[in-house]
């Protein structure tokens, strides 16, 4: 919405939310307090806010005065009931549709922006149409429902929006579809705006994320094979990436895919496939998630093995907690499961991340951090624990190993000669992102393991 406001100065954009604190932060003059960290977002907000971009909790009034409404709410995987563990929970989508049905005036174009299961638009349509059935003709309003999924990556979202590969608009009314397409034409070439039916648009988003996640699981499976055979996954990736039929994108091995969409969207495909009685299709996509989970556990098991079979009372530096660099998003981050595994083994984790807040880590690990004064007493219990370390240079004090889980640029610039002097011997560096110089680590007298590198095992 910020980018639309930036590119379309004649359009008034209002972002509404029931969370008063979140809206307060969006309106804060300290741009470092924005609820989302995304490179370049603060500059866009600074240019547009209070000109043609507003943030408000006044939902009813803004629905009533809007010509076009984007539904952009969370659609988490259901935890109970029918489809638990696979299907999306559409509670908030339905809630939004009902709010729109009650407060909209005249004709309103409703746009699905959240990543949604196929045929969700039908649910929204039914709610909107049913709301008009009991009204007199003079009071009735009309609606069009469109699907307009995003194809962007956190960390490069602003650039992805400003220079998209394509814009996808699904619908059944060409007039409404062209109205939305006309907004994007302010900065996107017409040939990059694709028009489909509703169901194709919804399925295309799920499929795109599933294909990308599948590539990550595929290369991570090969990384394990490389380690066993003496091959190097970086060399394998380079060799297959030069094949124009395959391409080089999403062939970097890492600790496993994360983020708000990949796992959720694959599980949606699994649920859909089962629903339409396609068990072989469901099994195929389910295996992508299974491999990802196995890979995350593989990393933590390997650390236990390298540190003499036990992590009890051993200190491990965790570098990076967000699911990828240049974002503070931790949803489905590989770091969560890996850290939980290490804590369960009795490790004391020193966690550093330049953008993730300590409260978010506490929520993700479901465990409060400890303070330095507590360590000695708690050590006697052999229980795992963690603490947040704000200064990167301080994270190496008396640790037994360093595990890099996010590819923040700062981690590629670490002075390992200096760091090694603070670490206990023998010390290890586990690089799951291939961001550090192997020679510099080894020259500093440290043991080194890099994901997918058979020569480092």
C-alpha positions in Angstrom: 0.0 0.0 0.0 2.9 2.3 0.7 4.3 1.7 -2.8 0.9 2.3 -4.4 0.7 5.6 -2.6 4.2 6.5 -3.6 3.6 5.7 -7.3 0.1 7.1 -7.5 0.0 10.5 -5.8 -3.6 11.1 -6.9 -4.9 8.0 -5.0 -5.6 8.2 -1.3 -4.5 5.1 0.5 -5.6 4.3 4.1 -4.2 1.3 6.0 -6.5 0.2 8.8 -5.9 -2.2 11.6 -7.7 -3.2 14.9 -4.3 -3.2 16.6 -4.0 0.3 18.0 -0.4 -0.1 19.1 0.6 -1.2 15.6 -1.1 1.8 14.0 0.6 4.1 16.6 4.0 2.8 15.5 3.2 3.3 11.8 2.4 6.9 12.7 5.5 7.4 14.9 8.0 10.1 13.8 10.8 7.8 14.7 11.0 5.7 11.6 13.2 3.1 13.3 10.0 2.1 15.2 8.0 0.9 12.2 6.5 -2.5 12.9 8.2 -4.0 9.9 11.9 -3.8 9.0 12.2 -3.7 5.2 15.1 -1.9 3.4 13.7 1.3 1.8 10.3 1.1 3.4 11.0 4.0 5.9 11.9 6.3 3.0 8.6 5.5 1.2 6.6 6.1 4.4 8.4 9.3 5.0 7.5 10.6 1.5 3.9 9.6 1.6 2.5 9.6 5.1 -0.1 12.3 5.8 0.0 13.3 2.1 -1.9 10.4 0.4 -1.0 7.6 2.8 -2.6 7.3 6.3 -2.7 4.7 9.1 -5.9 4.5 11.1 -8.0 2.4 13.5 -11.2 3.9 12.1 -12.2 0.8 10.1 -15.9 1.5 9.6 -15.6 5.0 8.3 -12.7 4.1 5.9 -14.6 1.1 4.5 -17.6 3.3 3.9 -15.6 5.9 1.9 -13.4 3.5 -0.1 -13.9 2.5 -3.8 -11.4 -0.4 -3.5 -10.6 -2.5 -0.4 -7.6 -4.8 -0.1 -7.9 -7.6 2.4 -4.4 -8.2 3.7 -4.7 -10.2 6.8 -3.0 -13.2 8.3 -4.1 -16.7 7.2 -2.3 -19.1 9.5 -2.4 -22.9 9.3 -5.3 -24.3 11.3 -4.2 -26.0 14.6 -7.4 -27.9 15.2 -10.6 -29.1 13.6 -11.0 -30.1 9.9 -7.8 -29.7 8.0 -5.7 -29.1 11.1 -2.0 -28.9 10.3 -2.7 -28.2 6.6 -5.6 -26.0 5.8 -5.5 -22.2 6.3 -7.6 -20.6 9.0 -9.7 -18.1 7.2 -11.2 -16.5 10.3 -9.7 -13.1 9.7 -10.6 -13.1 6.0 -14.2 -13.9 6.8 -14.2 -11.3 9.5 -13.0 -8.6 7.1 -15.6 -9.7 4.5 -18.3 -9.3 7.0 -17.1 -5.8 8.0 -17.0 -4.8 4.4 -20.5 -6.2 3.8 -21.9 -4.1 6.7 -20.2 -0.8 6.1 -19.4 -0.5 2.4 -21.4 2.1 0.4 -22.2 2.0 -3.3 -20.1 -0.2 -5.5 -16.9 -1.5 -4.0 -14.1 -3.6 -5.5 -12.8 -6.1 -2.9 -9.2 -7.4 -3.6 -7.8 -10.5 -2.0 -4.2 -9.6 -1.1 -3.5 -12.3 1.5 -2.1 -15.7 0.3 -5.3 -17.8 0.2 -6.4 -21.3 -0.6 -8.1 -21.8 -4.0 -11.7 -20.7 -4.2 -11.5 -18.4 -1.1 -12.9 -15.6 -3.3 -16.1 -17.7 -3.5 -16.4 -17.4 0.3 -16.0 -13.6 0.2 -18.5 -13.3 -2.6 -21.1 -15.4 -0.8 -20.7 -13.3 2.4 -21.0 -10.0 0.4 -24.0 -11.1 -1.6 -25.8 -12.7 1.3 -25.5 -9.4 3.2 -27.5 -7.6 0.5 -30.4 -10.1 0.3 -32.4 -8.6 3.2 -31.9 -5.0 2.1 -34.3 -2.9 0.1 -33.3 -2.1 -3.4 -32.5 1.5 -2.5 -30.1 0.3 0.3 -28.3 -2.4 -1.6 -24.7 -2.1 -2.5 -22.7 -4.0 -5.2 -19.3 -5.7 -5.1 -16.7 -7.2 -7.4 -14.1 -9.6 -5.9 -10.6 -9.8 -7.4 -7.5 -11.8 -6.6 -4.2 -9.9 -6.7 -1.5 -12.0 -5.0 2.0 -10.6 -4.2 5.2 -12.1 -5.7 7.9 -10.5 -3.6 10.6 -11.5 -1.2 11.2 -10.1 2.2 14.4 -8.1 2.3 13.9 -6.9 -1.3 10.1 -6.2 -1.1 10.3 -2.5 -2.1 12.4 -3.3 -5.2 10.2 -6.3 -6.1 7.1 -4.0 -6.0 8.7 -1.2 -7.9 10.1 -3.6 -10.6 7.9 -6.6 -10.6 8.4 -9.6 -12.9 4.6 -9.6 -13.3 1.4 -8.4 -11.7 -1.4 -11.0 -11.5 -5.0 -10.0 -11.4 -7.8 -12.6 -11.3 -11.5 -11.9 -11.6 -14.6 -12.3 -13.7 -15.5 -8.7 -14.4 -13.2 -7.0 -16.9 -14.2 -3.5 -15.8 -13.1 -4.2 -12.2 -10.0 -6.0 -13.3 -9.0 -3.1 -15.5 -9.6 -0.6 -12.7 -7.1 -2.4 -10.6 -4.7 -2.9 -13.5 -4.9 0.8 -14.2 -3.4 1.5 -10.8 -0.4 -0.6 -11.5 0.0 0.9 -15.0 1.2 4.1 -13.2 4.6 2.3 -13.0 4.3 -1.2 -14.5 4.3 -1.9 -18.2 1.0 -3.3 -19.6 2.6 -6.5 -20.9 3.7 -7.4 -17.3 0.1 -7.2 -16.0 -1.5 -10.7 -16.4 -5.2 -11.2 -16.2 -6.7 -14.6 -15.3 -9.8 -16.1 -13.7 -10.1 -16.0 -9.9 -9.1 -19.6 -9.3 -6.0 -19.5 -11.6 -4.8 -16.4 -9.8 -5.2 -18.0 -6.3 -3.6 -21.3 -7.4 -0.7 -19.5 -9.2 0.4 -17.9 -5.9 0.4 -21.2 -4.0 2.2 -22.9 -6.8 4.9 -20.3 -7.1 5.7 -20.5 -3.4 5.6 -24.3 -3.5 8.0 -24.5 -6.5 10.5 -22.2 -4.8 10.3 -24.1 -1.5 10.7 -27.3 -3.5 14.0 -26.0 -5.0 15.3 -25.2 -1.5 14.5 -28.6 -0.2 16.0 -30.2 -3.3 19.4 -28.4 -3.0 19.5 -29.0 0.8 19.0 -32.7 0.1 21.9 -32.6 -2.2 24.0 -30.7 0.4 23.7 -33.7 2.7 24.8 -36.0 -0.1 27.8 -33.7 -0.8 28.9 -33.9 2.8 28.8 -37.7 2.7 30.7 -38.0 -0.6 33.3 -35.2 -0.5 31.5 -33.0 -3.0 30.8 -29.3 -2.6 27.2 -28.1 -3.0 28.4 -24.7 -4.1 30.1 -26.3 -7.1 27.2 -28.5 -7.8 24.8 -25.5 -7.7 27.0 -23.5 -10.0 27.2 -26.4 -12.5 23.4 -27.0 -12.6 22.5 -23.3 -12.3 24.2 -22.5 -15.7 21.7 -24.8 -17.4 19.2 -22.3 -18.8 16.4 -24.8 -18.2 17.1 -24.8 -14.4 18.6 -21.3 -13.7 20.6 -20.2 -10.7 17.9 -18.8 -8.4 17.1 -20.6 -5.1 20.0 -23.0 -5.4 21.8 -21.8 -2.3 21.9 -24.4 0.4 21.0 -23.3 3.9 19.4 -24.4 7.2 15.9 -24.8 5.6 13.2 -22.5 4.2 11.1 -20.3 6.5 8.9 -17.2 6.3 5.2 -16.7 6.4 4.3 -18.4 3.1 6.3 -21.4 1.9 5.4 -24.0 4.5 1.8 -22.7 4.8 1.2 -22.7 1.1 2.6 -26.1 0.5 0.4 -27.5 3.3 -2.5 -25.8 1.6 -1.6 -27.6 -1.6 -1.5 -30.9 0.4 -4.9 -30.2 1.8 -6.4 -29.3 -1.5 -4.9 -32.4 -3.2 -6.4 -34.6 -0.5 -9.7 -32.9 -0.7 -9.9 -33.5 -4.4 -8.8 -37.1 -4.0 -5.3 -36.7 -5.4 -3.3 -38.6 -2.7 -0.2 -39.0 -4.9 0.0 -35.2 -5.5 -0.5 -34.6 -1.8 2.3 -37.0 -1.0 4.7 -35.3 -3.4 4.2 -31.8 -1.9 4.2 -33.2 1.7 7.6 -34.6 1.1 9.0 -31.1 0.5 8.0 -30.1 4.0 9.2 -33.4 5.5 12.6 -32.9 3.9 12.8 -29.4 5.3 12.0 -30.5 8.8 14.6 -33.3 8.5 17.2 -30.9 7.3 16.7 -28.5 10.3 17.0 -31.4 12.7 20.1 -32.7 10.8 22.0 -29.4 11.5 21.4 -29.6 15.3 22.3 -33.3 15.4 25.5 -32.6 13.6 26.5 -30.0 16.2 25.9 -32.5 19.0 28.1 -35.0 17.2 30.9 -32.6 16.6 30.9 -31.3 20.3 31.7 -34.8 21.7 28.1 -36.0 21.8 26.9 -33.6 24.5 25.9 -29.9 24.7 25.2 -29.9 28.5 26.4 -26.5 29.9 28.2 -25.7 26.6 27.8 -22.2 25.2 26.9 -21.7 21.6 26.7 -18.4 19.7 23.7 -18.2 17.4 24.3 -15.6 14.7 20.9 -14.7 13.1 17.4 -15.5 14.2 15.3 -14.1 11.3 14.4 -16.5 8.6 16.6 -14.5 6.1 18.7 -11.4 6.0 17.3 -7.9 5.8 14.1 -8.6 7.6 13.0 -8.9 11.3 10.5 -11.6 10.3 11.0 -14.9 12.3 7.9 -16.8 11.1 8.8 -20.4 10.5 12.5 -19.5 10.7 14.8 -22.5 10.8 16.5 -20.9 13.8 13.5 -21.6 16.0 13.6 -25.4 15.7 17.3 -25.6 15.7 17.6 -23.4 18.8 14.9 -25.5 20.5 16.8 -28.7 19.7 20.1 -27.2 21.1 18.4 -26.0 24.3 16.8 -29.4 24.8 20.3 -30.8 24.6 21.3 -28.5 27.5 23.1 -25.8 25.5 23.4 -22.2 26.7 22.7 -20.1 23.6 24.1 -16.6 23.0 21.7 -15.2 20.4 22.5 -12.2 18.2 20.4 -10.7 15.4 20.6 -7.1 14.3 16.9 -6.6 13.8 14.9 -9.2 15.7 13.6 -8.1 19.1 14.3 -10.1 22.3 10.6 -10.4 23.0 10.0 -12.0 19.6 12.7 -14.6 20.3 11.1 -15.3 23.7 7.8 -15.8 22.0 9.2 -18.1 19.3 11.2 -20.2 21.8 8.4 -20.1 24.4 11.1 -19.5 27.0 12.3 -16.4 28.9 15.9 -15.3 28.4 18.3 -15.5 31.3 20.7 -12.8 32.6 24.4 -13.2 33.3 24.0 -13.4 37.0 21.7 -16.4 36.7 24.0 -18.5 34.5 26.2 -20.0 37.3 23.3 -21.1 39.4 21.3 -22.4 36.4 24.3 -24.3 35.1 24.1 -26.7 38.0 20.7 -27.9 36.7 22.1 -28.9 33.3 19.1 -27.2 31.7 19.4 -25.5 28.4 18.8 -21.7 28.3 19.4 -18.6 26.1 20.2 -15.0 26.3 20.2 -12.1 23.9 23.6 -10.4 23.0 23.2 -7.0 21.4 26.9 -6.4 20.6 28.3 -8.8 18.0 31.8 -8.7 19.5 30.5 -9.8 22.9 28.7 -12.9 21.6 32.0 -15.0 21.5 32.9 -14.8 25.2 33.7 -18.3 26.5 31.7 -20.1 23.8 32.3 -23.5 22.5 30.9 -23.0 19.0 29.4 -20.5 16.7 26.4 -21.3 14.5 25.5 -19.0 11.6 21.8 -19.3 10.7 21.1 -16.0 8.9 23.1 -14.5 6.1 23.5 -11.0 7.6 26.3 -9.1 5.9 28.0 -8.3 9.3 28.7 -12.1 9.8 30.8 -12.2 6.7 33.1 -9.5 8.1 33.8 -11.2 11.5 37.5 -11.0 12.6 38.0 -14.7 13.5 41.5 -14.1 14.9 40.0 -11.8 17.5 36.9 -13.9 18.1 38.9 -17.1 18.6 40.8 -15.6 21.5 37.5 -15.2 23.4 36.3 -18.8 22.6 37.0 -22.0 24.6 39.2 -24.6 22.9 38.6 -26.7 20.9 36.1 -24.4 19.2 33.9 -24.8 16.2 32.3 -22.6 13.6 29.2 -24.0 11.9 28.4 -22.0 8.8 24.9 -23.0 7.5 24.8 -20.1 5.1 28.2 -20.2 3.5 28.9 -16.6 4.4 32.4 -16.8 6.1 35.8 -17.3 4.6 36.9 -20.9 5.4 40.6 -20.1 5.4 40.2 -17.2 7.8 38.4 -19.4 10.3 40.9 -22.3 10.1 43.9 -19.9 10.3 42.4 -18.6 13.5 42.8 -22.1 15.0 39.1 -23.0 14.8 37.4 -26.1 13.6 35.1 -25.5 10.6 32.0 -27.0 9.1 30.2 -25.6 6.1 26.9 -26.9 4.9 27.2 -29.1 1.8 31.0 -29.1 1.9 32.4 -32.7 2.0 35.9 -31.4 2.6 35.0 -29.8 5.9 33.7 -33.0 7.6 
